[in-house]
Each structure stands twice: as structure tokens, then as C-alpha cells.
Amino acid sequence: MLTKDTVLPRLIEIITPFNRAGTDLNAKTTFATDLELDSLTVMDLTAEIEDEYDMLIPVNMLPDLETIGDVADAVVKIKNA
């Protein structure tokens, strides 16, 4: 069973190459404001996260995933369902 504490460090590793702004990455880091990611980059990042966890993030869930912590929560929810 996955937990946010186990998912968050791996997500930060996955997101690091996308962090061109050099922002400190933590659960409260936002994709749009802090990382300044455009929609295409977010889709690439989403694909990497889906591959890592062998899952699909529903498209209707994406607008609610504003922070790294939100994504960690979503991964845990989907994988433990």
C-alpha cells in the first residue's frame, strides 16, 4: 500500500528535470506558479508519473492537481483504490 510519504520523494525525483526555474521542490510547490510549467510540459510530466506508477490519471482530475502534494495524494488514491 502506497502512502504520501513514500510517493512524495519519488515524485520530486521525477519532477526535478522539469524544474528549470530552480525552485525548491516540496509538497506545496505549484506547477503553474512555482515551476512555471506550460500545459505541454505538464502533459509530459503526467505521462512520466503514469509510467512510473503504472496507472492512468483521469483527465477530469488534472485541473485539481496544482501542487506536488496534490499529485502525491492522487497517486496514493488511485493506486490504493
Protein Blocks (a to p, Z undefined) as FASTA:
>chain_A
ZZfklmmmmmmmmmmmmmmnopacdfklcfklmnopafklmmmmmmmmmmmnopaddfkl
mmmmmbfklmmmmmmmmmmZZ
